[in-house]
Amino acid sequence: MTGTTADQPAPFAGPPTQPPTAAEAVTHTLLNCLLREVCGPERQTAVIDGQLLLRLPRLGVLLRVALRRTSLLGAHRFTGPVTEQRDDGWYEVGWRRLAEHTHAELTLRTGTRNEEFLAQVTASHRGVSAALDAAARGTARAAPPGDRLACYLASEQSLALGHRFHPTPKSHSGDPAAWTAYAPAAGVSFPLRLLAVRAHLVAEEAAEPGATAALDRLAAAPPGYRILPAHPWQYEHLRTALRPLLERGDVLDLGTGHRRFTPTASVRTLYDGDTFLKFSLNVRITNCLRKNAFYELSGAVALTRILAPALADLAARFPGAAVLREPAYRSLRAVDAAGRTDTALLEGLGVIVREGLAARLRPGVTPLLAASVADEYPTGPGHVSRLGPAADPAAALAWWRAYLSLLVPPVLAAYFDHGLVLEPHLQNVVVGVGDDGHPAQILFRDLEGTKLLPEHHAEALAALPPDVARPMTYDAGHGWDRVVYCLLVNHVAEVLAALADLHPHSEAALWSQVRHTIRQYADEHGCPPRLRALLAGVPLPAKANLLTRWERSADRDAGYVRLPSPLAEDLLSTVRAPAPARVDRSPR
């Protein structure tokens, strides 16, 4: 390996037209995490002559990468290889070496080692490689013009790179061949495995009559049995545990169904065009095993009941926004000789019924996954560059104004008026656009991340079993951090970044519009103290995905780092379009 200086592109060259290699993607993602959670908070960064310098403070390693565009939030766009300084020059750092540097830095920082970390980064590289290979082979789902459902499904399956501020996106513990058969990035769809369970062994709850009809219509059950669908991959995981029940006839294997389901971005949530079914998967994806715990099964139905008045109020006040309910679950409650419930089967076969898009989507609106709209690389049909804002900065600002007016007010009203913590991160929001690509509707989904503030819902929570009620709550401070992180840092900032890639000199104006939208809501609702602080420019909470992964903490217990806010009025009023980056040709 020889010393190199990274080639520097033309300043503000606009969004790339091709995705990076898997090696570049993994390297840039690790660098994003180091910048946000390690080097940035310790003031070990600098932008000089179009390049970002980061020093790993305890390891003493100096890293450098060329910038395609800087960001007011510090979420810069990188291009080309990452290099490290050595005695005789700058040398390219591959993804493995950067992962090793990260491991060494965090070991020194925490005084503990994480023996899983390097293997998970390797798994991430493998997952990103597979997704990029599928896209290159053309196996990813295509979207025929005018087919709204196909366009939506293509947006769900277009995320080849995953979360750019997570250290191990696309990592998983499953067999690579099985992953290819069931992963969204492969553009697949498949039938479910259908089981028939004796009626007295069925565990289920429903928030309303008919809520389980989506399960019952999958096949005709023999007399005395009920239909229980299983994800085919999960069925293989549980086949041995099911054998005694199959041999006794308590469970019948009906084979594969006739309806095909498509995996959405979350992998385990499948859609047939009518209903979403959220299955358990005994596969570790990024941080955790993707299993529906019992409290999550029961909690989804309980939340659907509890939230009915709040969601009706929000729908009336904000007709451009809606929440997809989860009105039922079904599973198998098998018991052993001592009468104990087999938790592995109860949770492993648990399936949550979620409303389909048609229940809430307006006519003539095309749904798109928000993460696809905001993708750094325009890999799917829903990317913002294909929706109208590409024309000029004025068009982008008008599009952005409409987008924010749909997204921001209902999230704030849910928190302040109803003690409801929505989790509107990019993978939990579906954006509806009209035929002109203009934002027309916002749909929030996945009640697993939706929480209640106890002081607003004490009576409803007291009526639930404690092990179901407890995971459904956040205290007010934790809940506000979650709202601000998901809404502004994870979602708004990333869509804004995609717009700024199209029109780099408009970034300050785009953030000014965010501020204006929050200010307008605050002025109309008494400007509660938390909003007043947000508008005053208090640092924004960003979920510490790298440190959480290192500590092997549950997502619920994730900590936050604080980012300098672009919402401070004095900053936005004084920011000017940055001068073109000067290419540094000095010797290294």
PyMOL commands that set and color helices and strands:
alter all, ss='L'
color gray80, all
select helices_A, chain A and resi 22-39+95-110+117-137+148-156+176-182+184-186+199-201+213-216+232-248+294-306+308-317+343-348+357-359+370-373+384-386+393-418+426-428+447-449+454-456+458-462+466-472+476-502+504-524+529-535+545-551+555-557+569-574
alter helices_A, ss='H'
color red, helices_A
select strands_A, chain A and resi 45-48+51-56+61-69+77-86+89-93+190-198+202-206+225-230+251-263+269-271+276-279+281-285+288-290+321-323+328-332+351-354+366-369+420-421+429-433+439-444+451-452+540-543+560-563
alter strands_A, ss='S'
color yellow, strands_A
deselect
rebuild
show_as cartoon
